Amino acid sequence: EQGLQLLELGGSVEEDYIRIARCFEATRQRCCRLEQDGQRAREQLARVESERAALEVKLKHARNQVEVEMKKRHRAEAELEKQERKLQLVLELLMREPWGNEALSREQCSVLSALAGRRLGAALAPVRRSSVVDESCQSLLSHSDISYDRTEDDV
């Protein structure tokens, strides 16, 4: 009887071993697919990281360029204001001096009077700012939206 039981157990054990082997094979194949997926994800991550690094370099250069251009603009605006003040003083001097009105033609006097009457700054205001740069609050690319935080550059 014990032999028969062993033979019965032997038959079912063999089927169990086959089932276990099939499960191991399915698990091995799943592990291989996951390893391939992991490798593809690592390669994609490496590509994205290199793109991110290149974009960070471009951003740093763009920030530096914006900073340089803003400095140039401020210097140019200061120079313009300085020249406007000088011109305003010359106009006021010419309008006040009696010899200035005699030396100038009527047309020149009328132009100077018009300029002095409207204030020189108001007369030159449309020329003062470039119309290409929209500095209103509605501008999507306003310079106030740009962060000049240098801590990111160190990363």
N, CA, C and O atoms as a GROMACS GRO file, in nm:
protein
  620
    1GLU      N    1   0.082  -0.120   0.000
    1GLU     CA    2   0.000   0.000   0.000
    1GLU      C    3   0.086   0.126   0.000
    1GLU      O    4   0.055   0.224  -0.068
    2GLN      N    5   0.193   0.122   0.076
    2GLN     CA    6   0.282   0.239   0.079
    2GLN      C    7   0.345   0.262  -0.057
    2GLN      O    8   0.366   0.377  -0.096
    3GLY      N    9   0.376   0.161  -0.128
    3GLY     CA   10   0.434   0.173  -0.262
    3GLY      C   11   0.335   0.236  -0.358
    3GLY      O   12   0.371   0.322  -0.438
    4LEU      N   13   0.208   0.192  -0.347
    4LEU     CA   14   0.106   0.251  -0.433
    4LEU      C   15   0.089   0.400  -0.403
    4LEU      O   16   0.075   0.483  -0.493
    5GLN      N   17   0.090   0.431  -0.274
    5GLN     CA   18   0.077   0.573  -0.236
    5GLN      C   19   0.196   0.654  -0.291
    5GLN      O   20   0.179   0.767  -0.337
    6LEU      N   21   0.316   0.594  -0.285
    6LEU     CA   22   0.433   0.665  -0.338
    6LEU      C   23   0.421   0.683  -0.489
    6LEU      O   24   0.459   0.787  -0.544
    7LEU      N   25   0.366   0.579  -0.557
    7LEU     CA   26   0.347   0.592  -0.701
    7LEU      C   27   0.245   0.700  -0.733
    7LEU      O   28   0.263   0.777  -0.827
    8GLU      N   29   0.136   0.704  -0.654
    8GLU     CA   30   0.036   0.809  -0.674
    8GLU      C   31   0.097   0.946  -0.645
    8GLU      O   32   0.075   1.041  -0.721
    9LEU      N   33   0.172   0.956  -0.538
    9LEU     CA   34   0.236   1.084  -0.505
    9LEU      C   35   0.339   1.119  -0.612
    9LEU      O   36   0.353   1.235  -0.649
   10GLY      N   37   0.408   1.020  -0.659
   10GLY     CA   38   0.511   1.043  -0.761
   10GLY      C   39   0.449   1.103  -0.886
   10GLY      O   40   0.511   1.190  -0.947
   11GLY      N   41   0.335   1.061  -0.926
   11GLY     CA   42   0.268   1.114  -1.046
   11GLY      C   43   0.225   1.257  -1.025
   11GLY      O   44   0.244   1.340  -1.114
   12SER      N   45   0.169   1.289  -0.911
   12SER     CA   46   0.123   1.425  -0.887
   12SER      C   47   0.241   1.518  -0.858
   12SER      O   48   0.234   1.638  -0.888
   13VAL      N   49   0.348   1.465  -0.801
   13VAL     CA   50   0.467   1.547  -0.774
   13VAL      C   51   0.530   1.588  -0.906
   13VAL      O   52   0.576   1.700  -0.921
   14GLU      N   53   0.531   1.495  -1.001
   14GLU     CA   54   0.588   1.527  -1.131
   14GLU      C   55   0.509   1.638  -1.199
   14GLU      O   56   0.568   1.729  -1.258
   15GLU      N   57   0.378   1.632  -1.191
   15GLU     CA   58   0.294   1.739  -1.248
   15GLU      C   59   0.317   1.870  -1.174
   15GLU      O   60   0.320   1.977  -1.236
   16ASP      N   61   0.333   1.863  -1.043
   16ASP     CA   62   0.362   1.983  -0.964
   16ASP      C   63   0.495   2.043  -1.006
   16ASP      O   64   0.507   2.165  -1.020
   17TYR      N   65   0.596   1.958  -1.027
   17TYR     CA   66   0.726   2.007  -1.072
   17TYR      C   67   0.715   2.076  -1.209
   17TYR      O   68   0.778   2.178  -1.233
   18ILE      N   69   0.636   2.019  -1.296
   18ILE     CA   70   0.616   2.078  -1.429
   18ILE      C   71   0.548   2.214  -1.416
   18ILE      O   72   0.588   2.310  -1.482
   19ARG      N   73   0.445   2.222  -1.331
   19ARG     CA   74   0.377   2.350  -1.309
   19ARG      C   75   0.473   2.453  -1.249
   19ARG      O   76   0.474   2.569  -1.290
   20ILE      N   77   0.554   2.411  -1.154
   20ILE     CA   78   0.650   2.502  -1.092
   20ILE      C   79   0.753   2.548  -1.195
   20ILE      O   80   0.791   2.666  -1.197
   21ALA      N   81   0.798   2.458  -1.280
   21ALA     CA   82   0.894   2.494  -1.384
   21ALA      C   83   0.834   2.594  -1.482
   21ALA      O   84   0.900   2.689  -1.524
   22ARG      N   85   0.707   2.573  -1.518
   22ARG     CA   86   0.640   2.668  -1.609
   22ARG      C   87   0.626   2.806  -1.542
   22ARG      O   88   0.646   2.909  -1.608
   23CYS      N   89   0.594   2.808  -1.415
   23CYS     CA   90   0.584   2.936  -1.341
   23CYS      C   91   0.720   3.005  -1.338
   23CYS      O   92   0.728   3.126  -1.358
   24PHE      N   93   0.826   2.928  -1.311
   24PHE     CA   94   0.960   2.986  -1.309
   24PHE      C   95   0.996   3.045  -1.447
   24PHE      O   96   1.054   3.153  -1.457
   25GLU      N   97   0.960   2.970  -1.552
   25GLU     CA   98   0.990   3.019  -1.687
   25GLU      C   99   0.911   3.147  -1.718
   25GLU      O  100   0.967   3.241  -1.775
   26ALA      N  101   0.785   3.152  -1.681
   26ALA     CA  102   0.704   3.274  -1.702
   26ALA      C  103   0.762   3.390  -1.622
   26ALA      O  104   0.767   3.503  -1.672
   27THR      N  105   0.805   3.364  -1.500
   27THR     CA  106   0.866   3.468  -1.416
   27THR      C  107   0.997   3.514  -1.477
   27THR      O  108   1.026   3.634  -1.479
   28ARG      N  109   1.078   3.419  -1.527
   28ARG     CA  110   1.205   3.455  -1.591
   28ARG      C  111   1.182   3.543  -1.713
   28ARG      O  112   1.252   3.642  -1.733
   29GLN      N  113   1.082   3.508  -1.796
   29GLN     CA  114   1.052   3.588  -1.914
   29GLN      C  115   1.003   3.727  -1.875
   29GLN      O  116   1.040   3.826  -1.938
   30ARG      N  117   0.921   3.736  -1.771
   30ARG     CA  118   0.873   3.865  -1.723
   30ARG      C  119   0.990   3.950  -1.671
   30ARG      O  120   0.994   4.070  -1.695
   31CYS      N  121   1.083   3.887  -1.601
   31CYS     CA  122   1.202   3.957  -1.552
   31CYS      C  123   1.287   4.008  -1.668
   31CYS      O  124   1.339   4.120  -1.663
   32CYS      N  125   1.300   3.927  -1.773
   32CYS     CA  126   1.376   3.971  -1.891
   32CYS      C  127   1.310   4.092  -1.957
   32CYS      O  128   1.379   4.187  -1.994
   33ARG      N  129   1.177   4.088  -1.970
   33ARG     CA  130   1.106   4.203  -2.028
   33ARG      C  131   1.123   4.327  -1.941
   33ARG      O  132   1.146   4.437  -1.991
   34LEU      N  133   1.112   4.309  -1.809
   34LEU     CA  134   1.129   4.422  -1.718
   34LEU      C  135   1.271   4.478  -1.724
   34LEU      O  136   1.290   4.599  -1.717
   35GLU      N  137   1.370   4.392  -1.738
   35GLU     CA  138   1.508   4.437  -1.750
   35GLU      C  139   1.527   4.517  -1.879
   35GLU      O  140   1.596   4.619  -1.879
   36GLN      N  141   1.466   4.470  -1.989
   36GLN     CA  142   1.474   4.544  -2.115
   36GLN      C  143   1.404   4.680  -2.102
   36GLN      O  144   1.456   4.781  -2.150
   37ASP      N  145   1.288   4.681  -2.039
   37ASP     CA  146   1.216   4.806  -2.017
   37ASP      C  147   1.299   4.901  -1.930
   37ASP      O  148   1.305   5.021  -1.957
   38GLY      N  149   1.363   4.848  -1.828
   38GLY     CA  150   1.448   4.929  -1.742
   38GLY      C  151   1.566   4.988  -1.818
   38GLY      O  152   1.602   5.103  -1.796
   39GLN      N  153   1.626   4.909  -1.907
   39GLN     CA  154   1.738   4.957  -1.987
   39GLN      C  155   1.693   5.069  -2.080
   39GLN      O  156   1.761   5.170  -2.093
   40ARG      N  157   1.577   5.050  -2.145
   40ARG     CA  158   1.524   5.156  -2.232
   40ARG      C  159   1.494   5.282  -2.152
   40ARG      O  160   1.521   5.393  -2.198
   41ALA      N  161   1.439   5.266  -2.032
   41ALA     CA  162   1.410   5.383  -1.947
   41ALA      C  163   1.539   5.454  -1.905
   41ALA      O  164   1.542   5.577  -1.902
   42ARG      N  165   1.644   5.378  -1.873
   42ARG     CA  166   1.772   5.440  -1.837
   42ARG      C  167   1.832   5.517  -1.955
   42ARG      O  168   1.886   5.626  -1.938
   43GLU      N  169   1.822   5.459  -2.076
   43GLU     CA  170   1.872   5.527  -2.195
   43GLU      C  171   1.794   5.655  -2.222
   43GLU      O  172   1.852   5.759  -2.256
   44GLN      N  173   1.661   5.647  -2.208
   44GLN     CA  174   1.578   5.764  -2.228
   44GLN      C  175   1.609   5.871  -2.122
   44GLN      O  176   1.613   5.990  -2.153
   45LEU      N  177   1.630   5.829  -2.000
   45LEU     CA  178   1.666   5.923  -1.893
   45LEU      C  179   1.798   5.992  -1.924
   45LEU      O  180   1.812   6.112  -1.902
   46ALA      N  181   1.894   5.917  -1.973
   46ALA     CA  182   2.024   5.976  -2.008
   46ALA      C  183   2.008   6.079  -2.120
   46ALA      O  184   2.070   6.186  -2.114
   47ARG      N  185   1.926   6.048  -2.221
   47ARG     CA  186   1.902   6.144  -2.329
   47ARG      C  187   1.834   6.270  -2.277
   47ARG      O  188   1.873   6.382  -2.312
   48VAL      N  189   1.733   6.253  -2.193
   48VAL     CA  190   1.659   6.367  -2.139
   48VAL      C  191   1.749   6.452  -2.048
   48VAL      O  192   1.742   6.575  -2.050
   49GLU      N  193   1.833   6.387  -1.971
   49GLU     CA  194   1.926   6.460  -1.884
   49GLU      C  195   2.025   6.543  -1.966
   49GLU      O  196   2.055   6.656  -1.930
   50SER      N  197   2.075   6.487  -2.076
   50SER     CA  198   2.168   6.563  -2.159
   50SER      C  199   2.097   6.680  -2.226
   50SER      O  200   2.154   6.789  -2.238
   51GLU      N  201   1.973   6.659  -2.270
   51GLU     CA  202   1.894   6.769  -2.328
   51GLU      C  203   1.870   6.878  -2.224
   51GLU      O  204   1.881   6.997  -2.254
   52ARG      N  205   1.837   6.838  -2.101
   52ARG     CA  206   1.813   6.932  -1.992
   52ARG      C  207   1.938   7.014  -1.963
   52ARG      O  208   1.932   7.135  -1.943
   53ALA      N  209   2.053   6.946  -1.962
   53ALA     CA  210   2.179   7.016  -1.936
   53ALA      C  211   2.207   7.117  -2.047
   53ALA      O  212   2.251   7.229  -2.020
   54ALA      N  213   2.182   7.078  -2.173
   54ALA     CA  214   2.203   7.171  -2.284
   54ALA      C  215   2.108   7.290  -2.274
   54ALA      O  216   2.148   7.403  -2.300
   55LEU      N  217   1.984   7.265  -2.237
   55LEU     CA  218   1.887   7.374  -2.222
   55LEU      C  219   1.924   7.466  -2.106
   55LEU      O  220   1.903   7.587  -2.114
   56GLU      N  221   1.979   7.410  -1.998
   56GLU     CA  222   2.023   7.493  -1.887
   56GLU      C  223   2.137   7.585  -1.928
   56GLU      O  224   2.143   7.700  -1.886
   57VAL      N  225   2.228   7.533  -2.011
   57VAL     CA  226   2.338   7.616  -2.060
   57VAL      C  227   2.282   7.729  -2.146
   57VAL      O  228   2.323   7.844  -2.134
   58LYS      N  229   2.186   7.695  -2.235
   58LYS     CA  230   2.125   7.798  -2.318
   58LYS      C  231   2.054   7.902  -2.233
   58LYS      O  232   2.061   8.021  -2.261
   59LEU      N  233   1.984   7.856  -2.129
   59LEU     CA  234   1.913   7.948  -2.040
   59LEU      C  235   2.011   8.041  -1.969
   59LEU      O  236   1.984   8.161  -1.955
   60LYS      N  237   2.122   7.987  -1.925
   60LYS     CA  238   2.223   8.069  -1.857
   60LYS      C  239   2.277   8.174  -1.952
   60LYS      O  240   2.293   8.290  -1.914
   61HIS      N  241   2.306   8.135  -2.076
   61HIS     CA  242   2.355   8.231  -2.175
   61HIS      C  243   2.249   8.337  -2.205
   61HIS      O  244   2.280   8.456  -2.218
   62ALA      N  245   2.124   8.293  -2.216
   62ALA     CA  246   2.017   8.389  -2.244
   62ALA      C  247   2.000   8.487  -2.128
   62ALA      O  248   1.980   8.607  -2.150
   63ARG      N  249   2.008   8.438  -2.005
   63ARG     CA  250   1.998   8.528  -1.889
   63ARG      C  251   2.112   8.630  -1.889
   63ARG      O  252   2.091   8.749  -1.864
   64ASN      N  253   2.232   8.582  -1.918
   64ASN     CA  254   2.346   8.673  -1.924
   64ASN      C  255   2.326   8.777  -2.034
   64ASN      O  256   2.355   8.895  -2.014
   65GLN      N  257   2.278   8.734  -2.150
   65GLN     CA  258   2.256   8.827  -2.260
   65GLN      C  259   2.149   8.929  -2.225
   65GLN      O  260   2.164   9.047  -2.256
   66VAL      N  261   2.042   8.886  -2.160
   66VAL     CA  262   1.937   8.978  -2.118
   66VAL      C  263   1.993   9.080  -2.020
   66VAL      O  264   1.962   9.198  -2.027
   67GLU      N  265   2.076   9.034  -1.928
   67GLU     CA  266   2.136   9.123  -1.830
   67GLU      C  267   2.226   9.227  -1.899
   67GLU      O  268   2.222   9.345  -1.865
   68VAL      N  269   2.306   9.182  -1.995
   68VAL     CA  270   2.393   9.274  -2.069
   68VAL      C  271   2.309   9.376  -2.145
   68VAL      O  272   2.339   9.496  -2.143
   69GLU      N  273   2.205   9.329  -2.213
   69GLU     CA  274   2.120   9.420  -2.290
   69GLU      C  275   2.047   9.518  -2.200
   69GLU      O  276   2.030   9.634  -2.237
   70MET      N  277   2.004   9.474  -2.083
   70MET     CA  278   1.937   9.565  -1.990
   70MET      C  279   2.034   9.673  -1.941
   70MET      O  280   1.996   9.789  -1.929
   71LYS      N  281   2.158   9.636  -1.914
   71LYS     CA  282   2.258   9.735  -1.874
   71LYS      C  283   2.282   9.836  -1.986
   71LYS      O  284   2.288   9.956  -1.961
   72LYS      N  285   2.294   9.787  -2.110
   72LYS     CA  286   2.313   9.876  -2.223
   72LYS      C  287   2.194   9.971  -2.236
   72LYS      O  288   2.211  10.091  -2.261
   73ARG      N  289   2.076   9.917  -2.220
   73ARG     CA  290   1.954   9.998  -2.232
   73ARG      C  291   1.951  10.106  -2.126
   73ARG      O  292   1.920  10.222  -2.155
   74HIS      N  293   1.983  10.070  -2.002
   74HIS     CA  294   1.982  10.169  -1.894
   74HIS      C  295   2.086  10.278  -1.920
   74HIS      O  296   2.059  10.396  -1.897
   75ARG      N  297   2.203  10.239  -1.968
   75ARG     CA  298   2.305  10.340  -2.000
   75ARG      C  299   2.256  10.432  -2.112
   75ARG      O  300   2.275  10.553  -2.105
   76ALA      N  301   2.194  10.373  -2.215
   76ALA     CA  302   2.145  10.453  -2.327
   76ALA      C  303   2.033  10.547  -2.282
   76ALA      O  304   2.028  10.662  -2.324
   77GLU      N  305   1.944  10.498  -2.196
   77GLU     CA  306   1.836  10.583  -2.146
   77GLU      C  307   1.892  10.696  -2.061
   77GLU      O  308   1.843  10.809  -2.069
   78ALA      N  309   1.992  10.667  -1.979
   78ALA     CA  310   2.053  10.772  -1.897
   78ALA      C  311   2.119  10.877  -1.987
   78ALA      O  312   2.108  10.997  -1.962
   79GLU      N  313   2.188  10.832  -2.090
   79GLU     CA  314   2.252  10.925  -2.184
   79GLU      C  315   2.147  11.008  -2.257
   79GLU      O  316   2.166  11.128  -2.278
   80LEU      N  317   2.037  10.946  -2.296
   80LEU     CA  318   1.930  11.018  -2.363
   80LEU      C  319   1.871  11.126  -2.272
   80LEU      O  320   1.850  11.239  -2.315
   81GLU      N  321   1.846  11.091  -2.148
   81GLU     CA  322   1.793  11.189  -2.053
   81GLU      C  323   1.892  11.304  -2.032
   81GLU      O  324   1.852  11.420  -2.021
   82LYS      N  325   2.019  11.271  -2.025
   82LYS     CA  326   2.122  11.374  -2.009
   82LYS      C  327   2.121  11.468  -2.129
   82LYS      O  328   2.126  11.590  -2.112
   83GLN      N  329   2.116  11.413  -2.250
   83GLN     CA  330   2.113  11.496  -2.369
   83GLN      C  331   1.984  11.578  -2.378
   83GLN      O  332   1.987  11.693  -2.422
   84GLU      N  333   1.873  11.520  -2.337
   84GLU     CA  334   1.747  11.594  -2.335
   84GLU      C  335   1.756  11.714  -2.241
   84GLU      O  336   1.710  11.823  -2.274
   85ARG      N  337   1.815  11.693  -2.124
   85ARG     CA  338   1.830  11.804  -2.028
   85ARG      C  339   1.918  11.914  -2.087
   85ARG      O  340   1.887  12.032  -2.073
   86LYS      N  341   2.027  11.875  -2.152
   86LYS     CA  342   2.114  11.975  -2.215
   86LYS      C  343   2.039  12.053  -2.322
   86LYS      O  344   2.048  12.176  -2.328
   87LEU      N  345   1.964  11.983  -2.406
   87LEU     CA  346   1.889  12.049  -2.512
   87LEU      C  347   1.782  12.140  -2.455
   87LEU      O  348   1.759  12.250  -2.506
   88GLN      N  349   1.717  12.095  -2.349
   88GLN     CA  350   1.615  12.178  -2.284
   88GLN      C  351   1.677  12.306  -2.230
   88GLN      O  352   1.620  12.414  -2.243
   89LEU      N  353   1.795  12.294  -2.169
   89LEU     CA  354   1.864  12.413  -2.117
   89LEU      C  355   1.901  12.508  -2.230
   89LEU      O  356   1.886  12.630  -2.216
   90VAL      N  357   1.949  12.455  -2.342
   90VAL     CA  358   1.984  12.540  -2.457
   90VAL      C  359   1.859  12.610  -2.510
   90VAL      O  360   1.863  12.729  -2.541
   91LEU      N  361   1.750  12.537  -2.520
   91LEU     CA  362   1.625  12.597  -2.569
   91LEU      C  363   1.578  12.708  -2.475
   91LEU      O  364   1.538  12.815  -2.520
   92GLU      N  365   1.582  12.682  -2.346
   92GLU     CA  366   1.540  12.783  -2.250
   92GLU      C  367   1.630  12.906  -2.259
   92GLU      O  368   1.582  13.019  -2.252
   93LEU      N  369   1.760  12.884  -2.274
   93LEU     CA  370   1.853  12.995  -2.287
   93LEU      C  371   1.824  13.077  -2.412
   93LEU      O  372   1.822  13.200  -2.408
   94LEU      N  373   1.802  13.009  -2.523
   94LEU     CA  374   1.773  13.080  -2.648
   94LEU      C  375   1.643  13.158  -2.639
   94LEU      O  376   1.632  13.268  -2.694
   95MET      N  377   1.544  13.102  -2.571
   95MET     CA  378   1.414  13.168  -2.562
   95MET      C  379   1.420  13.288  -2.467
   95MET      O  380   1.347  13.385  -2.487
   96ARG      N  381   1.506  13.284  -2.366
   96ARG     CA  382   1.516  13.392  -2.268
   96ARG      C  383   1.601  13.508  -2.317
   96ARG      O  384   1.571  13.624  -2.287
   97GLU      N  385   1.705  13.480  -2.390
   97GLU     CA  386   1.799  13.583  -2.431
   97GLU      C  387   1.742  13.667  -2.546
   97GLU      O  388   1.692  13.612  -2.644
   98PRO      N  389   1.751  13.798  -2.533
   98PRO     CA  390   1.699  13.883  -2.641
   98PRO      C  391   1.782  13.869  -2.769
   98PRO      O  392   1.727  13.875  -2.879
   99TRP      N  393   1.912  13.850  -2.757
   99TRP     CA  394   1.995  13.836  -2.876
   99TRP      C  395   1.966  13.705  -2.949
   99TRP      O  396   1.988  13.694  -3.070
  100GLY      N  397   1.914  13.603  -2.872
  100GLY     CA  398   1.882  13.475  -2.935
  100GLY      C  399   1.768  13.487  -3.031
  100GLY      O  400   1.770  13.428  -3.140
  101ASN      N  401   1.665  13.564  -2.993
  101ASN     CA  402   1.549  13.580  -3.081
  101ASN      C  403   1.586  13.660  -3.205
  101ASN      O  404   1.529  13.636  -3.312
  102GLU      N  405   1.678  13.754  -3.195
  102GLU     CA  406   1.718  13.835  -3.309
  102GLU      C  407   1.802  13.754  -3.408
  102GLU      O  408   1.792  13.774  -3.529
  103ALA      N  409   1.885  13.664  -3.357
  103ALA     CA  410   1.975  13.587  -3.445
  103ALA      C  411   1.900  13.476  -3.518
  103ALA      O  412   1.947  13.428  -3.621
  104LEU      N  413   1.785  13.436  -3.466
  104LEU     CA  414   1.711  13.326  -3.527
  104LEU      C  415   1.603  13.378  -3.621
  104LEU      O  416   1.550  13.487  -3.600
  105SER      N  417   1.571  13.303  -3.722
  105SER     CA  418   1.463  13.340  -3.813
  105SER      C  419   1.330  13.317  -3.742
  105SER      O  420   1.323  13.254  -3.637
  106ARG      N  421   1.225  13.371  -3.804
  106ARG     CA  422   1.091  13.355  -3.744
  106ARG      C  423   1.052  13.207  -3.735
  106ARG      O  424   0.994  13.162  -3.636
  107GLU      N  425   1.085  13.133  -3.840
  107GLU     CA  426   1.051  12.991  -3.842
  107GLU      C  427   1.123  12.916  -3.730
  107GLU      O  428   1.063  12.833  -3.661
  108GLN      N  429   1.250  12.945  -3.711
  108GLN     CA  430   1.327  12.881  -3.605
  108GLN      C  431   1.271  12.920  -3.468
  108GLN      O  432   1.262  12.836  -3.378
  109CYS      N  433   1.233  13.044  -3.452
  109CYS     CA  434   1.174  13.089  -3.325
  109CYS      C  435   1.042  13.017  -3.297
  109CYS      O  436   1.016  12.977  -3.184
  110SER      N  437   0.960  13.001  -3.400
  110SER     CA  438   0.832  12.934  -3.379
  110SER      C  439   0.852  12.787  -3.343
  110SER      O  440   0.779  12.733  -3.259
  111VAL      N  441   0.949  12.722  -3.406
  111VAL     CA  442   0.979  12.581  -3.374
  111VAL      C  443   1.030  12.571  -3.230
  111VAL      O  444   0.988  12.482  -3.155
  112LEU      N  445   1.120  12.661  -3.193
  112LEU     CA  446   1.173  12.660  -3.056
  112LEU      C  447   1.064  12.690  -2.955
  112LEU      O  448   1.060  12.629  -2.848
  113SER      N  449   0.977  12.782  -2.986
  113SER     CA  450   0.866  12.815  -2.895
  113SER      C  451   0.774  12.696  -2.876
  113SER      O  452   0.731  12.665  -2.765
  114ALA      N  453   0.745  12.629  -2.988
  114ALA     CA  454   0.659  12.512  -2.979
  114ALA      C  455   0.724  12.404  -2.894
  114ALA      O  456   0.659  12.342  -2.810
  115LEU      N  457   0.855  12.381  -2.916
  115LEU     CA  458   0.926  12.280  -2.837
  115LEU      C  459   0.931  12.320  -2.690
  115LEU      O  460   0.906  12.237  -2.603
  116ALA      N  461   0.962  12.444  -2.663
  116ALA     CA  462   0.973  12.489  -2.525
  116ALA      C  463   0.836  12.488  -2.458
  116ALA      O  464   0.825  12.459  -2.339
  117GLY      N  465   0.732  12.519  -2.534
  117GLY     CA  466   0.597  12.523  -2.477
  117GLY      C  467   0.545  12.385  -2.441
  117GLY      O  468   0.475  12.369  -2.341
  118ARG      N  469   0.579  12.287  -2.524
  118ARG     CA  470   0.528  12.151  -2.498
  118ARG      C  471   0.621  12.071  -2.411
  118ARG      O  472   0.591  11.956  -2.380
  119ARG      N  473   0.731  12.126  -2.371
  119ARG     CA  474   0.837  12.058  -2.297
  119ARG      C  475   0.905  11.959  -2.390
  119ARG      O  476   0.839  11.881  -2.460
  120LEU      N  477   1.031  11.963  -2.391
  120LEU     CA  478   1.110  11.882  -2.482
  120LEU      C  479   1.088  11.734  -2.460
  120LEU      O  480   1.080  11.657  -2.556
  121GLY      N  481   1.079  11.693  -2.337
  121GLY     CA  482   1.061  11.550  -2.308
  121GLY      C  483   0.934  11.495  -2.369
  121GLY      O  484   0.932  11.383  -2.420
  122ALA      N  485   0.828  11.575  -2.365
  122ALA     CA  486   0.701  11.531  -2.424
  122ALA      C  487   0.711  11.526  -2.575
  122ALA      O  488   0.649  11.441  -2.639
  123ALA      N  489   0.789  11.618  -2.634
  123ALA     CA  490   0.803  11.620  -2.779
  123ALA      C  491   0.883  11.501  -2.828
  123ALA      O  492   0.858  11.449  -2.937
  124LEU      N  493   0.981  11.456  -2.749
  124LEU     CA  494   1.066  11.345  -2.792
  124LEU      C  495   1.020  11.210  -2.736
  124LEU      O  496   1.084  11.108  -2.764
  125ALA      N  497   0.916  11.207  -2.660
  125ALA     CA  498   0.872  11.084  -2.594
  125ALA      C  499   0.846  10.969  -2.690
  125ALA      O  500   0.887  10.857  -2.660
  126PRO      N  501   0.779  10.989  -2.805
  126PRO     CA  502   0.755  10.874  -2.893
  126PRO      C  503   0.884  10.811  -2.944
  126PRO      O  504   0.888  10.691  -2.971
  127VAL      N  505   0.989  10.890  -2.958
  127VAL     CA  506   1.115  10.837  -3.008
  127VAL      C  507   1.192  10.767  -2.897
  127VAL      O  508   1.279  10.684  -2.924
  128ARG      N  509   1.162  10.801  -2.775
  128ARG     CA  510   1.241  10.758  -2.660
  128ARG      C  511   1.247  10.607  -2.643
  128ARG      O  512   1.355  10.552  -2.625
  129ARG      N  513   1.137  10.539  -2.649
  129ARG     CA  514   1.132  10.394  -2.628
  129ARG      C  515   1.110  10.323  -2.760
  129ARG      O  516   1.038  10.371  -2.848
  130SER      N  517   1.172  10.209  -2.772
  130SER     CA  518   1.152  10.128  -2.891
  130SER      C  519   1.012  10.070  -2.888
  130SER      O  520   0.967  10.023  -2.784
  131SER      N  521   0.943  10.074  -3.000
  131SER     CA  522   0.807  10.021  -3.004
  131SER      C  523   0.807   9.869  -3.012
  131SER      O  524   0.701   9.808  -3.000
  132VAL      N  525   0.922   9.807  -3.032
  132VAL     CA  526   0.930   9.662  -3.042
  132VAL      C  527   0.911   9.598  -2.905
  132VAL      O  528   0.853   9.490  -2.896
  133VAL      N  529   0.958   9.661  -2.799
  133VAL     CA  530   0.951   9.604  -2.666
  133VAL      C  531   0.822   9.650  -2.599
  133VAL      O  532   0.803   9.769  -2.576
  134ASP      N  533   0.736   9.556  -2.567
  134ASP     CA  534   0.612   9.587  -2.498
  134ASP      C  535   0.637   9.575  -2.349
  134ASP      O  536   0.658   9.465  -2.298
  135GLU      N  537   0.636   9.688  -2.279
  135GLU     CA  538   0.666   9.686  -2.136
  135GLU      C  539   0.539   9.695  -2.052
  135GLU      O  540   0.547   9.722  -1.932
  136SER      N  541   0.425   9.672  -2.113
  136SER     CA  542   0.301   9.679  -2.037
  136SER      C  543   0.284   9.555  -1.952
  136SER      O  544   0.358   9.458  -1.965
  137CYS      N  545   0.185   9.560  -1.864
  137CYS     CA  546   0.159   9.446  -1.775
  137CYS      C  547   0.107   9.327  -1.853
  137CYS      O  548   0.116   9.213  -1.806
  138GLN      N  549   0.052   9.350  -1.971
  138GLN     CA  550  -0.004   9.240  -2.047
  138GLN      C  551   0.102   9.163  -2.125
  138GLN      O  552   0.071   9.059  -2.183
  139SER      N  553   0.224   9.210  -2.127
  139SER     CA  554   0.328   9.142  -2.204
  139SER      C  555   0.356   9.004  -2.146
  139SER      O  556   0.377   8.990  -2.025
  140LEU      N  557   0.355   8.904  -2.231
  140LEU     CA  558   0.382   8.768  -2.186
  140LEU      C  559   0.529   8.746  -2.157
  140LEU      O  560   0.564   8.662  -2.074
  141LEU      N  561   0.615   8.821  -2.222
  141LEU     CA  562   0.759   8.804  -2.206
  141LEU      C  563   0.818   8.923  -2.134
  141LEU      O  564   0.926   8.972  -2.170
  142SER      N  565   0.749   8.969  -2.033
  142SER     CA  566   0.798   9.084  -1.959
  142SER      C  567   0.927   9.049  -1.886
  142SER      O  568   0.944   8.938  -1.838
  143HIS      N  569   1.018   9.147  -1.880
  143HIS     CA  570   1.146   9.122  -1.813
  143HIS      C  571   1.126   9.099  -1.664
  143HIS      O  572   1.216   9.047  -1.598
  144SER      N  573   1.009   9.136  -1.609
  144SER     CA  574   0.985   9.110  -1.467
  144SER      C  575   0.956   8.963  -1.440
  144SER      O  576   0.965   8.918  -1.326
  145ASP      N  577   0.922   8.886  -1.546
  145ASP     CA  578   0.896   8.744  -1.530
  145ASP      C  579   1.025   8.663  -1.527
  145ASP      O  580   1.023   8.546  -1.490
  146ILE      N  581   1.135   8.722  -1.566
  146ILE     CA  582   1.260   8.649  -1.577
  146ILE      C  583   1.331   8.651  -1.443
  146ILE      O  584   1.352   8.756  -1.383
  147SER      N  585   1.366   8.533  -1.397
  147SER     CA  586   1.436   8.521  -1.269
  147SER      C  587   1.586   8.531  -1.293
  147SER      O  588   1.640   8.463  -1.381
  148TYR      N  589   1.652   8.614  -1.215
  148TYR     CA  590   1.796   8.629  -1.228
  148TYR      C  591   1.866   8.566  -1.109
  148TYR      O  592   1.972   8.612  -1.067
  149ASP      N  593   1.806   8.462  -1.054
  149ASP     CA  594   1.861   8.395  -0.937
  149ASP      C  595   1.985   8.319  -0.977
  149ASP      O  596   1.978   8.227  -1.059
  150ARG      N  597   2.098   8.355  -0.919
  150ARG     CA  598   2.226   8.293  -0.954
  150ARG      C  599   2.246   8.158  -0.886
  150ARG      O  600   2.339   8.086  -0.921
  151THR      N  601   2.161   8.123  -0.788
  151THR     CA  602   2.182   7.996  -0.720
  151THR      C  603   2.159   7.878  -0.813
  151THR      O  604   2.222   7.774  -0.796
  152GLU      N  605   2.071   7.894  -0.912
  152GLU     CA  606   2.047   7.786  -1.007
  152GLU      C  607   2.168   7.764  -1.097
  152GLU      O  608   2.192   7.653  -1.143
  153ASP      N  609   2.243   7.871  -1.123
  153ASP     CA  610   2.358   7.859  -1.211
  153ASP      C  611   2.466   7.772  -1.150
  153ASP      O  612   2.542   7.707  -1.222
  154ASP      N  613   2.474   7.769  -1.017
  154ASP     CA  614   2.577   7.690  -0.950
  154ASP      C  615   2.548   7.542  -0.956
  154ASP      O  616   2.641   7.461  -0.945
  155VAL      N  617   2.421   7.503  -0.972
  155VAL     CA  618   2.384   7.363  -0.978
  155VAL      C  619   2.445   7.302  -1.101
  155VAL      O  620   2.427   7.184  -1.127
   0.00000   0.00000   0.00000
